[in-house]
Amino acid sequence: MTLAAMATKLMRAVQYNSYGGGASGLKHVEVPVPTPKKGEILLKLEAATMNPVDWRIQKGKMRPFFPPKFPHIPATDVAGEVVEVGKGVQKFKPGDKVVAYLTLANGGGLAEFVTASESLTVARPPEVSAAQGAGLPIAGLTALQALTQAAGLNLDGSGQKKNILITAASGGVGQYAVQLAKLGNTHVTATCGARNIEFIKSLGADEVLDYKTPEGAALISPSGRKYDIAVHCAITGIPWSTFKPNLSANGKVINITPGPSTWAAIAQNTLTFSKKQLVPLLLWAKSENLDYLVKLVKEGKLKTVIDSKHPLSKAEDAWAKSIDGHATGKIIVEP
Ligand SMILES: NC(=O)c1ccc[n+]([C@@H]2O[C@H](COP(=O)([O-])OP(=O)(O)OC[C@H]3O[C@@H](n4cnc5c(N)ncnc54)[C@H](OP(=O)(O)O)[C@@H]3O)[C@@H](O)[C@H]2O)c1
């Protein structure tokens, strides 16, 4: 081994070497600290958050695209401090605190250090803790994209009042969707489990349905409202036939968990010229939107609801908790 190689700095990381295996497929390893390439920054991580897509990739649900190779260090949503910058980086310098989206192809969040693209990294002011910031990339950006780009809601309170339904309001995406929807001129109906009803009201929801009751399962608004927009975040599918009778004449369901039945319903709506629409959504991460969310957190208009915090040495607990599907808010891993 050369002297240079011996001097290579190692870091702790958690990775998997093949598809499947769940939490027990994760391995604790020591690997070299990555070097930032052109347009990249090296971050010393302070927090990463779990998203269901992390374990879906491990399950092989997104093969052959993700992960592009094994071993793979998972997790895409992080906050940390810049320690080194690659060539051409202009926005950041060592010592800056940031939030970054690492992309599904790269991952790398379950580690002590990671390289991030400058273009998907935003500054994090002191008012925004690492855990608050790390929750935002996938879950916050998806909630924002669903409400603004897909549903056309203004988050400055302007525009006609809209009735909005948010399913799985206690989940990572849903908790942001409730808070963001209430920044607009809205009446928000949310669904969650019985244990979270009061909590979701405290986030601003006007009425909350227990999804395990008959009314909740049927998505019927307690105040008799018809929904102009539904943001469907529940990982368990809810058929179009359940949404449809609860929508206003031009009501729209934004489905962030589309499955085969979604595409069949969309085809049927097209053939019947239905004014009620079902729209699938795939996140398109943009740094200006991430910056906007960080500013909302700084201004106290948005918060990341934290389900639990786990040290990197117990990352498999965070992984298992996400697979279990009953988190209230975001699951955090701290190096
Ligand atoms: N399209 C995209 O680009 C995109 C982006 C982000 C996420 N997603 C997907 O969106 C889904 C949600 O993500 P997430 O991060 O919010 O998941 P999550 O945090 O794991 O969601 C867990 C929460 O969902 C609640 N829940 C489950 N089924 C429900 C139902 N039928 N009605 C009401 N609440 C229900 C659970 O409540 P209980 O504990 O009470 O059961 C729990 O609080 C996942 O499938 C994810 O992959 C897609």
The ligand as an SDF file (V2000), in Angstrom:
LIG
                    3D

 48 52  0  0  0  0  0  0  0  0999 V2000
  -44.3550   10.1740   -6.2540 N   0  0  0  0  0  0  0  0  0  0  0  0
  -43.3020   10.6080   -5.6000 C   0  0  0  0  0  0  0  0  0  0  0  0
  -42.4150   11.2600   -6.1680 O   0  0  0  0  0  0  0  0  0  0  0  0
  -43.2210   10.3400   -4.1110 C   0  0  0  0  0  0  0  0  0  0  0  0
  -42.4540   11.1760   -3.3030 C   0  0  0  0  0  0  0  0  0  0  0  0
  -42.4460   10.9350   -1.9170 C   0  0  0  0  0  0  0  0  0  0  0  0
  -43.1590    9.8390   -1.4070 C   0  0  0  0  0  0  0  0  0  0  0  0
  -43.8440    9.0300   -2.2460 N   0  0  0  0  0  0  0  0  0  0  0  0
  -44.6070    7.8900   -1.7170 C   0  0  0  0  0  0  0  0  0  0  0  0
  -45.6490    8.4110   -0.9100 O   0  0  0  0  0  0  0  0  0  0  0  0
  -45.9910    7.4690    0.1170 C   0  0  0  0  0  0  0  0  0  0  0  0
  -45.9870    8.1610    1.4490 C   0  0  0  0  0  0  0  0  0  0  0  0
  -44.6590    8.5430    1.7860 O   0  0  0  0  0  0  0  0  0  0  0  0
  -44.3350    8.9940    3.2630 P   0  0  0  0  0  0  0  0  0  0  0  0
  -42.9010    9.3330    3.3340 O   0  0  0  0  0  0  0  0  0  0  0  0
  -45.3380    9.9980    3.7140 O   0  0  0  0  0  0  0  0  0  0  0  0
  -44.6080    7.6170    4.0330 O   0  0  0  0  0  0  0  0  0  0  0  0
  -44.6050    7.2990    5.5800 P   0  0  0  0  0  0  0  0  0  0  0  0
  -44.0610    8.4470    6.3380 O   0  0  0  0  0  0  0  0  0  0  0  0
  -43.9690    5.9750    5.7540 O   0  0  0  0  0  0  0  0  0  0  0  0
  -46.1770    7.1520    5.9090 O   0  0  0  0  0  0  0  0  0  0  0  0
  -46.5240    6.5530    7.1060 C   0  0  0  0  0  0  0  0  0  0  0  0
  -47.8460    7.1200    7.6000 C   0  0  0  0  0  0  0  0  0  0  0  0
  -48.9150    6.7670    6.6990 O   0  0  0  0  0  0  0  0  0  0  0  0
  -50.0870    6.5430    7.4870 C   0  0  0  0  0  0  0  0  0  0  0  0
  -51.0130    5.7470    6.6910 N   0  0  0  0  0  0  0  0  0  0  0  0
  -50.7540    4.5710    6.0540 C   0  0  0  0  0  0  0  0  0  0  0  0
  -51.8560    4.1670    5.3710 N   0  0  0  0  0  0  0  0  0  0  0  0
  -52.8240    5.0980    5.6000 C   0  0  0  0  0  0  0  0  0  0  0  0
  -54.1740    5.2330    5.1560 C   0  0  0  0  0  0  0  0  0  0  0  0
  -54.7640    4.3440    4.3430 N   0  0  0  0  0  0  0  0  0  0  0  0
  -54.8680    6.3320    5.5490 N   0  0  0  0  0  0  0  0  0  0  0  0
  -54.2990    7.2550    6.3680 C   0  0  0  0  0  0  0  0  0  0  0  0
  -53.0180    7.1680    6.8310 N   0  0  0  0  0  0  0  0  0  0  0  0
  -52.2880    6.0930    6.4360 C   0  0  0  0  0  0  0  0  0  0  0  0
  -49.5680    5.8540    8.7020 C   0  0  0  0  0  0  0  0  0  0  0  0
  -50.4900    6.0290    9.7710 O   0  0  0  0  0  0  0  0  0  0  0  0
  -50.7240    4.8260   10.8680 P   0  0  0  0  0  0  0  0  0  0  0  0
  -49.4080    4.6320   11.5300 O   0  0  0  0  0  0  0  0  0  0  0  0
  -51.7700    5.3810   11.7560 O   0  0  0  0  0  0  0  0  0  0  0  0
  -51.1550    3.6300   10.0650 O   0  0  0  0  0  0  0  0  0  0  0  0
  -48.2310    6.5630    8.9650 C   0  0  0  0  0  0  0  0  0  0  0  0
  -48.3560    7.6540    9.8650 O   0  0  0  0  0  0  0  0  0  0  0  0
  -44.9670    6.3340   -0.0170 C   0  0  0  0  0  0  0  0  0  0  0  0
  -45.5440    5.3080   -0.7900 O   0  0  0  0  0  0  0  0  0  0  0  0
  -43.8240    6.9820   -0.8000 C   0  0  0  0  0  0  0  0  0  0  0  0
  -43.0270    6.0650   -1.4920 O   0  0  0  0  0  0  0  0  0  0  0  0
  -43.8940    9.2540   -3.5870 C   0  0  0  0  0  0  0  0  0  0  0  0
  1  2  1  0
  2  3  2  0
  2  4  1  0
  4  5  1  0
  4 48  2  0
  5  6  2  0
  6  7  1  0
  7  8  2  0
  8  9  1  0
  8 48  1  0
  9 10  1  0
  9 46  1  0
 10 11  1  0
 11 12  1  0
 11 44  1  0
 12 13  1  0
 13 14  1  0
 14 15  2  0
 14 16  1  0
 14 17  1  0
 17 18  1  0
 18 19  2  0
 18 20  1  0
 18 21  1  0
 21 22  1  0
 22 23  1  0
 23 24  1  0
 23 42  1  0
 24 25  1  0
 25 26  1  0
 25 36  1  0
 26 27  1  0
 26 35  1  0
 27 28  2  0
 28 29  1  0
 29 30  1  0
 29 35  2  0
 30 31  1  0
 30 32  2  0
 32 33  1  0
 33 34  2  0
 34 35  1  0
 36 37  1  0
 36 42  1  0
 37 38  1  0
 38 39  2  0
 38 40  1  0
 38 41  1  0
 42 43  1  0
 44 45  1  0
 44 46  1  0
 46 47  1  0
M  CHG  2   8   1  16  -1
M  END
$$$$
